[in-house]
């Protein structure tokens, strides 16, 4: 599928994986709409070809308004869900049981938000003119290797990301008749703002845990994989681990 001359939605587009993806899609000629919270957008630099849209991905009305904005110009064909949070809490910790409100928040942002954007955007993509293969668009969702190797304190995060993986194949099958492909990326340890507060020693230990290449993943590499999925028309219903062969231990 060709990106040039189309429009794209990227959630979490103001920083980290989303920002790198928004830049990569814009560089290929797509008109990109980067959805994020107002505070994140306020701190983000301007990028040619990228329009920021303040959106809470857990709010169905805000998501629908953002999708309508993205679909008002060039044909909407690409959706990349990068918005997510990763708080840590054990099922039973020193302060008691896992806060159910925190668990609910993680599920709402990471899972419900992904579903709302995917389903709402699919309705618009399904109205686009298909290409010679009958293809109208592609959705790329973001899971994590925590979906497979959840660590201590990641019960909510791992549950949400496992569900994103589980959604991939049935969503691809549901949307096949509309010419829409669905894939998921499960990144390993990526050098994003989430790691900005940790020490250099901790970062070095994280990098050393990766079999090869023995370093943290660059968000640009995630963006490269997104563009490859978009342009590779036979990739569908698949979750791709991007982790340097890392298998996480319990801690």
C-alpha positions in Angstrom: 0.0 0.0 0.0 1.3 3.5 -0.9 1.5 6.1 1.8 2.1 9.1 -0.4 -1.0 11.2 -0.8 -3.0 9.4 1.9 -3.7 10.4 5.5 -2.6 8.5 8.6 -3.5 8.5 12.3 -0.9 7.8 15.0 -1.9 7.7 18.6 0.6 8.7 21.3 2.1 10.7 18.5 3.7 13.4 20.5 6.6 11.4 21.9 8.4 8.1 21.8 7.3 5.4 19.4 4.4 7.5 18.2 6.5 10.6 17.4 9.1 8.5 15.5 6.3 6.8 13.5 4.5 10.1 12.7 7.8 11.5 11.3 8.4 8.4 9.3 5.0 8.4 7.7 5.1 12.1 7.0 8.5 11.6 5.3 6.8 9.1 2.9 4.2 11.6 1.9 1.4 10.9 4.2 -0.7 13.6 5.9 -0.3 12.5 9.5 -2.7 13.3 12.4 -0.9 12.7 15.7 -3.4 12.0 18.6 -2.2 12.7 22.1 -3.1 14.3 25.4 -2.9 18.2 25.5 0.1 18.2 27.9 2.1 15.9 25.7 1.2 18.0 22.6 2.3 21.2 24.3 5.7 19.7 24.9 6.1 18.3 21.4 8.1 20.1 18.6 6.4 21.0 15.4 6.9 18.5 12.5 6.3 19.1 8.9 3.4 17.0 7.6 2.1 16.3 11.1 -1.0 17.8 12.7 -1.5 17.3 16.4 -5.0 16.5 17.6 -5.7 16.6 21.4 -7.5 13.3 22.1 -8.1 11.0 25.0 -8.2 7.6 23.3 -10.5 6.2 26.0 -13.2 8.7 25.1 -15.3 7.4 22.2 -16.6 10.9 21.3 -13.1 12.4 21.2 -11.8 9.5 19.2 -14.7 9.9 16.7 -14.0 13.6 16.3 -10.3 13.0 15.8 -11.0 10.3 13.1 -13.4 12.7 11.4 -10.7 15.3 11.3 -8.2 12.9 9.9 -10.7 11.7 7.3 -11.7 15.1 6.1 -8.8 15.5 3.6 -6.7 12.9 1.9 -8.0 9.3 2.0 -7.5 7.8 5.5 -5.6 4.5 5.0 -3.2 4.0 7.9 -3.7 3.8 11.7 -0.9 3.2 14.2 -1.9 2.8 17.8 1.1 3.7 20.0 -0.7 5.3 23.0 -0.1 3.4 26.2 0.9 3.5 29.9 2.9 1.1 32.0 2.5 1.6 35.8 3.9 -1.1 38.0 2.0 -2.8 40.8 1.9 -6.4 42.2 -1.2 -8.4 42.7 -0.4 -8.3 46.4 2.3 -5.9 47.5 3.5 -4.3 50.7 0.7 -1.8 50.6 -2.0 -4.3 49.9 -3.8 -5.7 46.9 -3.5 -4.2 43.4 -5.6 -1.1 43.1 -8.5 -2.1 40.9 -8.9 1.5 39.6 -5.3 1.4 38.4 -5.8 -1.9 36.7 -8.9 -0.5 35.0 -7.0 2.6 33.8 -4.3 0.5 32.2 -6.9 -1.7 30.5 -8.8 1.4 29.3 -5.8 3.1 27.8 -3.9 0.2 26.4 -6.7 -2.0 25.3 -9.9 -0.1 25.0 -8.1 2.9 23.5 -6.6 0.7 20.9 -9.9 -0.9 20.1 -11.8 2.4 19.9 -9.3 4.0 17.5 -9.1 0.9 15.3 -12.8 0.3 15.1 -13.7 3.9 14.6 -11.1 4.5 11.9 -12.0 1.2 10.2 -15.4 2.6 9.5 -13.8 5.5 7.6 -11.1 3.4 5.9 -13.8 1.0 4.6 -15.3 3.8 2.6 -12.1 4.5 0.6 -11.5 3.4 -3.0 -9.7 0.1 -3.0 -6.4 -0.5 -4.9 -6.0 -3.1 -7.5 -5.8 -5.8 -4.8 -9.0 -4.6 -3.1 -6.9 -3.1 -0.3 -8.2 0.0 1.5 -5.9 0.4 4.5 -3.9 -1.1 7.4 -4.0 -0.9 11.2 -0.8 -1.5 13.2 -1.3 -1.9 16.9 1.3 -2.0 19.7 1.7 -4.8 22.2 4.8 -5.6 24.1 7.0 -8.6 24.9 5.3 -8.3 28.3 2.4 -10.0 26.6 4.5 -13.1 26.6 7.1 -12.5 29.4 5.3 -10.3 31.9 7.5 -9.5 34.9 6.9 -8.9 38.6 4.6 -5.8 38.9 3.4 -6.0 35.3 0.1 -7.9 35.8 -2.1 -5.0 34.5 0.3 -4.1 31.7 0.9 -7.7 30.6 -2.9 -8.4 30.7 -3.6 -5.3 28.5 -0.8 -6.1 26.0 -1.8 -9.8 25.8 -5.3 -8.7 24.9 -3.9 -6.6 22.1 -2.1 -9.6 20.7 -5.3 -11.7 21.1 -7.3 -9.1 19.2 -5.0 -9.1 16.2 -6.2 -12.2 14.3 -9.9 -11.8 14.9 -9.7 -8.1 14.0 -7.9 -9.0 10.8 -10.5 -11.6 9.9 -13.4 -9.2 10.8 -11.9 -6.4 8.6 -10.8 -8.6 5.7 -14.0 -8.2 3.8 -13.4 -4.4 3.9 -9.9 -4.7 2.5 -8.2 -3.6 5.8 -5.2 -5.5 7.2 -4.4 -5.6 10.9 -0.9 -6.4 12.4 0.7 -5.9 15.8 4.2 -5.1 16.9 5.5 -6.4 20.2 8.5 -4.3 21.1 11.2 -5.2 23.6 13.1 -2.5 25.5 12.8 0.7 23.6 14.7 3.9 24.4 11.6 6.1 25.0 10.8 8.8 27.5 9.6 6.1 29.9 13.3 5.3 30.4 14.5 8.9 30.7 14.4 8.9 34.5 16.5 5.8 35.1 20.2 5.8 35.8 22.9 5.2 33.1 23.9 2.0 35.0 20.3 0.7 34.9 20.1 1.5 31.2 23.4 -0.3 30.6 22.1 -3.4 32.5 18.9 -3.4 30.4 21.0 -3.2 27.2 23.2 -6.0 28.4 20.2 -8.3 28.8 19.4 -8.2 25.1 21.1 -11.1 23.2 21.8 -9.2 20.0 22.1 -6.4 19.2 23.1 -5.7 22.8 21.5 -2.3 23.1 18.2 -0.6 23.6 15.9 -0.4 20.6 15.7 3.0 18.9 12.1 4.3 18.3 13.1 4.8 14.7 13.4 1.1 14.3 9.8 0.7 15.4 8.8 3.3 12.8 10.8 1.4 10.2 8.8 -1.8 11.0 5.5 0.1 10.8 6.3 1.4 7.3 7.4 -2.1 6.2 4.1 -3.5 7.5 2.1 -0.8 5.7 4.0 -1.4 2.4 4.1 -5.2 2.6 0.6 -6.2 1.4 0.8 -9.8 2.4 1.4 -9.2 6.1 -1.9 -9.6 7.9 -3.2 -11.0 11.3 0.4 -11.3 12.6 2.1 -10.1 15.8 5.8 -9.4 15.2 8.3 -9.4 18.1 10.9 -6.7 17.8 13.2 -7.5 20.8 16.7 -8.6 19.7 15.8 -12.2 20.8 15.2 -11.0 24.4 13.1 -13.2 26.7 12.4 -11.4 29.9 13.1 -13.0 33.3 10.7 -12.8 36.3 12.3 -9.5 37.4 
